[in-house]
Amino acid sequence: MTNLMSLFSASSFWSRLSLANRFALVSGMVFVIATLIIGLFIVDRIEESVVRNSANATAHYMDSVLSPISDQLAETGTLSPGARRALDEIFDNTSMGDRVASYKIWSADGTVIAASDKSLEGQKFEMTENLTQAWAGEVMADFEELGDAEDMGEARLGLPLLEIYSPIHEAWSGKTAAVAEFYEINEQLRQDLDEARLGTWTTVSAVSLGLGLILYTIVLGGSHTIDTQRVALDAKLDEVRKLSERNRELRLRVQSAAGRAAASQEETMRRIGADLHDGPAQDLAFAALRLDSLQNKIANSNDQEELRAVKGAIDNALNEVRSLSRGLSLPQISRLALDEIVTRVVETHRLRSGQSAELIVECDPAFPLTEAIRICVFRFVQEAMNNASRHAAGHKVIVQLTCSDTNLRLTVGDDGPGFDKDPDIAGQDTRKGLGLIGLRDRVESLGGVFSAKNAPEGGAVLTMTLETGS
């Protein structure tokens, strides 16, 4: 729990930082690490170079001093008492003794042949890397690194010692006869290395700091520009958000108004249908009955023929009026669920036309509906089924209803001949229905999408998609 809180706190702190401060924090760590790596590398190279140069100079001088005993070492591997006294004289009673704290002469197997500390003579030590490289003919050196077993005496002195391994070569063959190890007291070398370290770290740190400040200045300018643009963008986004909210409210108001207009239109159409049914239809029916009674009273065959023609026209008009009355009248669907509305239209169409239809419903019965959507669904299925009956009679019709959380999709398709012209202008005959143009207007007035097209496998497909979410 504590770790999660710490992580959350760090994340919150990071998110509050500006771009420039984030760059400063990250680049600061990067520059510190880079400075350490570069500084250590350069200091190491400088120390290695200075120590090697000092060692080479001292080794060259010592080689001239020790060359007289090189032949004796090459021949016997030991030193005579006289040679030992000569070495002691050199390191004790000359200016060399002031510079060299101690010395050792090594044989090839790690045995100390001679040493300023007589207790070490004859002892055998493990071959170190420096000693091995010296026997290979290289001058090796370490400064203030007295960690080997044979260096214990020198380490106790507490002096700045340059430990030098110098090969002693035979005069006539140049082969390594022995290795001389001596410890030079070199205060100047320590001072030079300290100054080199200080200069290196100062230079590297100054360069890194300068580069960091330059980059930070550049990023700071960019950060200020981004912050300014972000503030302006946030203001624009807030305006767009408000405008979008206003547009949404206007869209909902328009859809609501369109729904009310559709409901009002349906009510008007229902009244017109009722008026047609109760008015002209009744009058036409009465006229047809009177013509039936008159026909029996007319003896003249020509008059009877003319009377039958008039009665046929009245019957046709009566059928047209009744058909219009049925198409204009909307049944009570305000309390029906979505699937019940579609099922009712399909069943009514089956009874009137005798055309079979397959109904596929994938919708929750509790799907939220407005009155405008109920009317739109009813009219869509009604008109689509009428189109299928007129233009694809006898062919299979499939009605599919699909609902999601915020959308409903209604599709009516058949396997008939399909549209023979642009569906946008097809179905404009509104004598028995509303027509595709009216359906498109009705669906789009509610913010939906209407599609009328031929199916790839044949037949016509009408599709309606409505967004019902807020």
N, C-alpha and C positions, 0 to 999 in steps of 0.2 A: 504493500500500500504506500509506504514511504517513497519507494522508487517511482511509482506511478505519479505521485504528487510532485516529486522533483522533476520528472520528465515533463509534466504538464506546465510547471512553473517555468522551466527553461524554454519550452515551446512558446509560452505566452510572452516571455521576455524577448525572444527572438522576433516574434511577429510585430512587436512594438517598435523595433529598431528601423531606422530609415535605411535605404539602400546604401548610402555612404557609410553609415555606422556599421552595417553588416560587412561591407567590404573592408573597413578598417579593422574590425575584429578578426576576420578570417585572414586577411593579408598580413596583419601583424603577426599572427602565429606562424604563417608561412615564412615571412621574412626572418623571424627569430630563428626558426629551424634552419633556414637556408644560411643565415649568418653563422650559426654554430658549425654547420657542416663545412662551409667554405673556409671559415676561420681556422677550424681544426686542421683542415687539409693543408692550408697555406702555412700555418705555424709548423706543422709536422715537416713539410718540405723544407722550410727555412732552417729548422733545427737540424734536420738531417744533413743539409748542405753545409751549414756552418761547422757542425761537429766533424763531418768528413774532411773538410778543408783543413781544419785545425789539426786533426789526427794525422792527415797526410804530411803536413809540414813537420810535425813533431817526429813522426815515424821516419821521415827522410833523414832528419838530423840524427836520430838514434841509430839508424842503420849504419851511418858512418862511424858511430862510436863503437858499435858491437861487431863490425865487420872483422876485426882481428881474431875474434874467437869463433868465427863461423866455421873455419876449417876444422878446428878441434871438435866442435859439436858434430860436424858431418862425419868425422872419422870414428870417434869413440862414443858419441852420444852423451858425454859427460864433460865436466869442466875440471881442470887441474886446480890444485890449491892456489897456484899463482894467479890463474885466471879469475878465481873467485875473489882473491884479494884485490885484483885490479878493478873488478866490478864494484866492490865495496868502496874503493877509493873514489871511483867516478861518481857514485851516487851519494857518498857521505861528505867528501871533502872538496867538492867542486860546486860551481853555481848550478849544475844540473841537480844536485841534491835539494836545492831550494825549490825547484820546480816539480820534481818527481817524489811523491810520498813513499812509493814502494815499487818493487818490480818482481817479476817471476819469469823464469825461462822454462818453457814447456817442451816435452818430448812428444812424439807422435801418438803415444798411447794415453796421454793425459797425465803423465807423471811430471811433478815439479822437479826440474833438474837443479835449479838454483833459485834463491829468493832472498829478498832483504829480510824476510821473517824466516830465520833458519829452521823453525819448527815445521815449516811446510815442505822443506826439501825431502824428496823421496816419497812424498804422499801422492796418491793417484786419485784423481777426481774424474767425474763424468764429463765427457767431452761436450762443451756448450756449442751453440751454433756459431758464435763469434770465433771460438777457437778452431772449429772445423773449417770455417771459411778462411781463416788466417793460414792454416796449413795448406789450403788450396792456392795460396799466393796473394790473397787480398788483404788490404789493411782494413781492419774493423775497429769500430769505436762506439762507446756509449758514454753519455754524460749524466752523472748522478743516478746511475741505475746499478746499484751494488746489491743485487739480490742473489747472486750465486753463492754456493757454499764456500768457495775459496776467497770470497770478497768480505767475509765477516770482519776481519781485522781492519780493513780499509773503511768499512761502513761505520765502525766505531769512532773514526777520526772526526766525523762531522764536517768534512771539508768538501768544497766543490771539485770533485775529481773527474777528470776525463780519462776513462779507461780505454787504453789503446792496445790492440793486438797487432803486432808488426812481425811479419815473417822475416827470419834471418836466412839469407841465401848464401850458398857456397860461392866462393869467389870465382872458381874456375868453371862451374857448371850452371850456376844460377838456380839450382834446385833448393827447395826449402829444407834447411838443416834443423831448424828449431823455430819456435815462436816466442818472441819476447812480449810479455804483457807488463805494461807499466802504467802507473796512475799519476797523471799530471795534475797538479794543483793549478786551477785556471779560474781565478776570480773574474778576469776580464771576459772570459767566455760566458760566464753566468750573466754578467752585466749586459753583454751584447745580446744574448738570447732574451733577456727580460725586455730590453729595448725593442728587439725585433717583434716579440709577442705583443707588446703594448702598441707598437706602430701598426702591426697587422690587424689586431682587433679594432683599433681606432678607425683605420681606413675602411675595413670591411663593414663595420657598424655604420660609419658615416655614409658610405655609398648605399647601403641597404636602406638607411633611414631617408636619404635623399630620394631614392627611387620610390620608396613607399609614399613620401609626401607628394611627389609629383603625380603618382597614380591616384592617390587619394584626392588631390585637387581636381583631377580630371573627372573622377567618379562623383565627387561632390557636386561639380557643376551639372553633370548628367542627372544626378539624383534630384537636384533642385528643379531641373527642367521636367523630369518625370513627375515629381510631386505637384508641380504647377499644372501640368497636363492632367494628372490624376484628379486634382480638385475640379478642374474644368470639366473633365469627363464625368465625374460623379454628379456635378450639377446638371450636365446634359442628360445623364441617365435618369436622374430624378425627374427632369422635365418629361423625358420619354415615358417614364413609369407613370407619371401623373396623366400624361396624354393617353397612354395605353389604357389606364383605368377608366378614364373618361370615355374613350372609344368603346370599351367593354360595356360600360353603363349605357352608352347610346345604342350599342348593338342590341343589348338586352331590351332596351325600351322599344327599339324598332321591331324586334322580333315579337315582343309582347303586343305592340300595336298591330303588327301583321297578323298575329294570332287572333286578336280581338276582331280585326277586320274580316278574317276568314270565318270566324264563328258567326259574325253578323251577316256575312254573305250567305253562309249556310242557312241561317235562320230565314233570310229573305227568300232563298231558293226553296226552303221548306214551305214557306207561306205561298209562294207562287205555285209550287206543286200541289198544295192543298187546294188553292183557288182553282187551278186547272181541273183538279179531280172533282171538286164540288160544284164548279160552275160550268165551263164549256163541255166537260165530259158528260155531265148529267144532261145538259141540253142536247148534245149530240145523241146520247142514248135515247132520250125521249123522242127526238126526231126520227131515229131509226125505227122505234116502235110504231110511231104514227104512220110511217111509210109502209110498214108491214100490214097495217090495217087498211090503208088506202089501196094497196095493191090488189086486195081481194074484191074491191068495189069497182075497179076499172076493167071494163070488158075489152077495150081496144088493145090489140096486141102491141101496136107501136108505142102507145102510151105506157103499157106495162114494161116494155123494154127500156124506155127512157127512165121510168121510175126505178128499175133495177140498177141502172147506171148511177142514178143519184144516190140510191141507198148504198151502193158499193163505195162511192166517194165518201159518204158520211161514215161508213164503217172504217175505212182507212184513216180518216181524220180522227175517229174515236180511238183507234189503236195508237196513232201517233201521240195524241194527247195523253193517253194513259201511260205510254212508254216514257214521255217527258215527265209526267208526274212522278212515276216511280224513280227516275234518275235524279230528279231534283230533291226528292224527299230523303232526309237523313234519319235513320233509325236512332233510337235512344242508346247511345254508346258511352255516356258520361260515367257510368259505373262499371264498365267492362275493363278487364285487364287487357294488356296489349295482345297477348296470344288469343284471347277470346274475340277481340275485334277482327283479327285476321281470319280466324276460323269461321266467324259468322259470315264474312264476305265470301269466302271460298264456298261454304255450304249453300249460301243463297244463289251463287252463280251456278253451282251444280244443278240445283233444282230448276232454275230458269232455262239454262242452255243445254243441260244434259251432258256437258263436257266434263270429263274427269280431271282431277287435279291432285297432285301430290303436295302435301304440306309438311315442311320441315321447320320445327321451332326449337331454337336454342336460346331461350330467354327466360329470365326470372319473372314469374308472375307478378312480383311486387315491383317491377321496374317503374320508376317515377314517370308520370305522364302529365302533360298539360292538355287542356281541351283542344288547343290548336294542333298539337301533335296527334291526338286521337283522330281528329277530322282528317288531317293530312294522310295518316296511315290508311284510314278507311277509303278515302278517295283514290289513293294511289293503287291499292290492290283492286278496287272496283274497276278503275279505268284500264289497268293492265290486263285484268281478266277479260274485260270487254274487247280489248284489242286482240287478245289471243283468240277469243271466240270468233271474231269477225275475219281475222287474217290467217289464223292457223287452226281452222275448224277441224276437229277430229284428231288433232295432234296432242301429244302429251304436254301438260303444263306443270311446272314446278314452282311453288311459292316457298321461299326460304326466308325466315326471320332470325336474325342473330343480334344479340345484345351484349354489350360490355358495361363497365361501370359508368361510362360517360357517352357511349355511342350506341345507336341502333342502326342496323343495316337490313334493308328489305329488298329482296330480289324476286322478280317474276320473269320466268323464262319459258320458252316453248321450243319445240323442234320442228316448227313450220318453215315456210319459205323465207322468213325474215323480212327485213325492210327492203323495198325496191328503190328507195330514194333516201335523201338525207333525213335521218330521224328528227332533226330539229324542225322540219316542216311537215313531217308525217303526222297523221292522226289529228288533223285540224277539223275534221268533221265532228262537230259537237252535238249533233242531233240526238245521239244516244249516250253521250258522256261528256267529259270535260276536255278531252284532247290532250296530247302530250305537251303542247305549249302551256296550257293551263296548269298541268301537273308540275312542269319545270318551275313556273312562276311561284306556285304554291310552296314547293320544297325550298326553293332558294330564298323566299321571303322569310323562312324560319332559320336561315343560316345553313341550310343543308346543301348537299351536292346531288344533282340528278344526272343520270346517264341513260341513254337509249342507244343501243348498238346491236349489230349482228354478232352472234356467237361464232367463234372459230369453227366449231363442229356443225354449225347451221342453226337457224332459228333466231329469234329476237330475244333480247335480254333488257329489261328495264330495272334500274337500280336506284335506290334512294338511300342516302346516308345522312343521318342527323346527329349533331352533337347536342346532348342533353345536359352535359355538366356545366356548372357555372364558371 
